């Protein structure tokens, strides 16, 4: 039987990779003790979506939106990490950023802006922003152009360089950027989105008893980390979440009017 797979790609910045690996080492040991064939190292070379859908998946972190748009059919929800971002346990939000020279103080002041998004299945980088656009005080002409950047970090870089005018950045990625990305010093925050459930840990479809064992192994691994590692990863806990908690993401996504994303809807 092939060894299980594990991947933690969502916040796997090079600057904190040693700490991510330290967390996985602790989790690997705990999972082994529970009888799981945990891999020695994390999968990093493969496309995350491929690993998330692989029936060998033991543990992975994904975005809540792709989870609701299909991954929940082939995976089980383990729980959701809580991060030091001034938000409820297991929840997060996005910050809206513009370049320092931009004098806009709020989203409604922009007109004909270029919006940079990490990818179209990102809750924090894409869907949360489009939901914000639908609020009553925001003109639908705020955004004239949509540009995919490839990642939150690249969105920050493109706002700083002037390639795009505004971007929505996952709050955890924003905290990491303030520590490790020079371009973060060239942009500023003009708002934030409504908090939603954060990025869940998932495993392939398996019995609830097995999912519970993995959940407890994650809690034990987090508790075993030294303070410096937890600080690097911004980890402060692990929330027990259910599929029902994430339904709002799918609902909001389905309600996005085509007019807001003319170049993305057929």
C-alpha positions as CSV (number, residue, x, y, z in Angstrom):
1,X,0.0,0.0,0.0
2,X,1.3,3.4,-0.9
3,X,2.3,5.8,1.9
4,X,-0.1,8.5,2.8
5,X,0.3,12.1,1.6
6,X,0.4,15.3,3.6
7,X,0.6,18.9,2.4
8,X,0.4,22.3,4.2
9,X,0.8,24.7,1.2
10,X,-1.3,27.7,2.2
11,X,1.2,29.5,4.4
12,X,4.3,27.6,3.5
13,X,6.5,30.7,2.9
14,X,10.2,30.0,2.4
15,X,11.1,32.2,5.4
16,X,9.1,30.0,7.8
17,X,9.5,26.6,6.1
18,X,11.8,25.3,8.9
19,X,9.0,26.0,11.4
20,X,6.4,24.4,9.2
21,X,8.6,21.3,9.0
22,X,9.1,21.3,12.7
23,X,5.3,21.3,13.1
24,X,5.0,18.5,10.7
25,X,7.6,16.4,12.5
26,X,5.6,16.7,15.7
27,X,2.4,15.9,13.9
28,X,4.0,13.0,12.1
29,X,5.0,11.4,15.4
30,X,1.5,11.8,16.8
31,X,-0.2,10.4,13.8
32,X,2.1,7.4,13.8
33,X,1.3,6.7,17.4
34,X,-2.4,6.7,16.4
35,X,-1.7,4.1,13.8
36,X,-1.7,6.2,10.7
37,X,1.0,5.7,8.0
38,X,2.1,9.4,8.1
39,X,4.8,10.3,5.6
40,X,8.1,11.5,6.9
41,X,7.9,14.8,4.9
42,X,5.3,17.1,3.4
43,X,4.4,17.0,-0.3
44,X,5.5,20.2,-1.9
45,X,6.3,19.5,-5.5
46,X,2.8,18.4,-6.5
47,X,-0.1,20.7,-7.4
48,X,-2.1,21.2,-4.1
49,X,-5.5,20.5,-5.7
50,X,-4.1,17.1,-7.0
51,X,-3.0,16.2,-3.5
52,X,-6.2,17.3,-1.9
53,X,-8.2,15.0,-4.1
54,X,-5.8,12.1,-3.8
55,X,-7.3,9.1,-1.9
56,X,-4.0,8.8,-0.1
57,X,-4.4,12.2,1.6
58,X,-3.9,11.9,5.3
59,X,-3.7,15.6,6.1
60,X,-3.8,18.8,4.0
61,X,-4.7,22.4,4.4
62,X,-7.0,24.0,1.8
63,X,-9.0,27.1,1.3
64,X,-12.6,27.0,2.5
65,X,-14.0,28.0,-0.9
66,X,-12.7,25.0,-3.0
67,X,-13.6,22.8,0.0
68,X,-17.3,23.9,-0.4
69,X,-17.1,23.9,-4.2
70,X,-16.2,20.2,-4.4
71,X,-13.5,19.0,-2.1
72,X,-16.0,18.2,0.7
73,X,-17.4,15.4,-1.5
74,X,-14.1,13.5,-1.4
75,X,-12.6,14.7,1.9
76,X,-13.4,15.0,5.6
77,X,-13.0,18.2,7.6
78,X,-10.5,17.7,10.5
79,X,-10.7,21.2,12.0
80,X,-9.4,24.7,11.4
81,X,-6.3,26.4,12.8
82,X,-6.7,29.5,14.9
83,X,-4.1,32.2,14.1
84,X,-2.9,35.3,15.9
85,X,-4.8,37.8,13.7
86,X,-7.3,39.4,16.0
87,X,-10.2,37.3,14.9
88,X,-12.4,34.5,16.3
89,X,-10.9,31.1,16.6
90,X,-11.0,29.3,13.3
91,X,-12.0,32.5,11.4
92,X,-10.1,35.0,9.3
93,X,-10.7,38.0,7.1
94,X,-9.0,39.9,4.3
95,X,-7.3,43.3,4.4
96,X,-7.8,45.6,1.4
97,X,-4.6,47.2,0.3
98,X,-3.5,50.0,-2.0
99,X,-0.1,51.5,-2.8
100,X,1.1,54.2,-0.4
101,X,0.7,57.0,-3.1
102,X,-2.9,56.1,-3.6
103,X,-5.0,58.7,-1.6
104,X,-8.1,56.5,-1.4
105,X,-9.3,56.0,2.2
106,X,-12.0,53.5,1.4
107,X,-13.1,51.1,-1.3
108,X,-16.0,53.3,-2.4
109,X,-13.5,56.1,-3.4
110,X,-11.9,54.0,-6.2
111,X,-13.2,54.3,-9.7
112,X,-12.0,52.1,-12.7
113,X,-9.4,50.3,-10.5
114,X,-7.5,47.2,-11.4
115,X,-8.1,44.5,-8.9
116,X,-5.4,41.9,-8.4
117,X,-6.5,38.5,-7.0
118,X,-4.5,35.4,-6.1
119,X,-6.9,33.0,-8.0
120,X,-10.6,32.7,-8.7
121,X,-11.1,30.0,-6.2
122,X,-9.6,31.9,-3.3
123,X,-12.1,32.9,-0.6
124,X,-9.8,35.6,0.9
125,X,-8.2,36.9,-2.3
126,X,-11.3,36.8,-4.6
127,X,-14.7,35.9,-3.3
128,X,-14.6,37.9,-0.1
129,X,-13.7,41.0,-2.1
130,X,-16.5,40.5,-4.5
131,X,-18.9,40.1,-1.6
132,X,-17.6,43.4,-0.3
133,X,-18.3,45.0,-3.7
134,X,-22.0,44.1,-3.3
135,X,-22.5,46.2,-0.2
136,X,-24.9,49.2,-0.6
137,X,-22.2,51.9,-0.3
138,X,-20.0,50.5,-3.1
139,X,-20.5,51.5,-6.7
140,X,-20.2,48.6,-9.1
141,X,-17.9,50.7,-11.3
142,X,-15.2,50.6,-8.7
143,X,-13.4,47.8,-10.5
144,X,-12.7,48.0,-14.2
145,X,-10.2,45.2,-14.6
146,X,-9.4,41.9,-13.0
147,X,-5.9,40.4,-13.0
148,X,-4.9,37.1,-11.6
149,X,-1.6,37.3,-9.7
150,X,-1.0,33.7,-8.6
151,X,-0.6,34.3,-4.9
152,X,-1.3,36.7,-2.0
153,X,2.4,37.6,-1.9
154,X,2.4,38.4,-5.6
155,X,-0.7,40.5,-5.2
156,X,1.1,42.6,-2.6
157,X,4.1,43.0,-4.9
158,X,1.8,44.0,-7.8
159,X,0.0,46.6,-5.7
160,X,3.3,48.0,-4.5
161,X,4.7,48.2,-8.1
162,X,1.5,49.8,-9.5
163,X,0.6,46.8,-11.7
164,X,-2.7,46.7,-10.0
165,X,-4.5,49.2,-7.8
166,X,-6.1,47.1,-5.1
167,X,-6.0,43.6,-3.7
168,X,-7.6,41.6,-0.9
169,X,-5.0,39.8,1.2
170,X,-5.6,36.9,3.6
171,X,-5.0,38.2,7.2
172,X,-2.5,35.5,8.0
173,X,-0.6,36.1,4.7
174,X,-0.7,39.8,5.6
175,X,0.9,39.2,9.0
176,X,3.6,37.1,7.3
177,X,4.1,39.7,4.6
178,X,4.7,42.4,7.2
179,X,7.5,40.3,8.6
180,X,9.1,38.9,5.4
181,X,8.0,40.8,2.3
182,X,9.6,44.2,1.6
183,X,6.7,45.2,-0.7
184,X,4.4,45.2,2.3
185,X,6.1,48.4,3.4
186,X,5.0,50.1,0.2
187,X,1.3,49.5,0.6
188,X,-1.4,50.4,3.2
189,X,-4.6,48.9,4.4
190,X,-7.9,50.8,3.6
191,X,-10.4,48.2,4.9
192,X,-11.1,44.6,5.7
193,X,-13.7,42.1,4.8
194,X,-16.3,40.4,7.0
195,X,-14.7,37.4,8.9
196,X,-15.5,33.9,7.6
197,X,-14.3,30.4,8.5
198,X,-10.6,30.0,8.0
199,X,-8.5,27.5,6.0
200,X,-9.4,24.0,7.1
201,X,-7.3,20.9,7.6
202,X,-8.8,18.0,5.6
203,X,-8.2,14.3,5.1
204,X,-9.6,11.8,2.6
205,X,-13.1,10.6,3.3
206,X,-12.8,8.3,6.3
207,X,-14.8,7.3,9.4
208,X,-15.5,9.9,12.1
209,X,-13.5,8.0,14.6
210,X,-10.4,8.3,12.5
211,X,-11.0,12.0,11.8
212,X,-11.3,12.5,15.6
213,X,-7.9,10.8,16.1
214,X,-6.3,13.1,13.5
215,X,-8.0,16.1,15.1
216,X,-6.5,15.2,18.5
217,X,-3.1,14.6,17.0
218,X,-3.1,18.1,15.6
219,X,-4.0,19.6,18.9
220,X,-1.2,17.6,20.6
221,X,1.3,18.6,18.0
222,X,0.5,22.3,18.3
223,X,0.8,22.1,22.1
224,X,4.2,20.5,21.8
225,X,5.7,23.3,19.7
226,X,8.1,25.7,21.3
227,X,7.1,29.3,21.6
228,X,9.3,30.5,18.7
229,X,7.8,28.0,16.3
230,X,4.3,28.9,17.2
231,X,5.2,32.6,16.8
232,X,6.7,31.9,13.4
233,X,3.5,30.1,12.3
234,X,1.1,32.4,14.1
235,X,-0.6,29.4,15.6
236,X,-2.7,29.8,18.7
237,X,-5.1,26.8,18.6
238,X,-7.2,24.4,16.6
239,X,-11.0,24.9,16.2
240,X,-13.5,22.2,15.8
241,X,-15.5,23.1,12.7
242,X,-18.3,21.5,10.7
243,X,-19.3,21.5,7.1
244,X,-22.3,23.7,8.0
245,X,-19.9,26.4,9.2
246,X,-18.5,26.7,5.7
247,X,-21.8,26.8,3.8
248,X,-21.9,30.5,3.8
249,X,-18.9,30.5,1.5
250,X,-20.6,28.5,-1.2
251,X,-23.8,30.5,-0.8
252,X,-22.1,33.9,-1.2
253,X,-20.0,32.6,-4.1
254,X,-23.2,31.5,-6.0
255,X,-24.7,34.9,-5.4
256,X,-22.0,36.9,-7.1
257,X,-23.6,38.7,-10.0
258,X,-21.9,38.2,-13.4
259,X,-21.7,42.0,-13.7
260,X,-19.0,42.1,-11.0
261,X,-16.8,39.7,-12.9
262,X,-17.5,40.2,-16.6
263,X,-14.2,38.7,-17.7
264,X,-14.6,35.5,-15.6
265,X,-18.2,34.6,-16.4
266,X,-19.1,33.1,-19.9
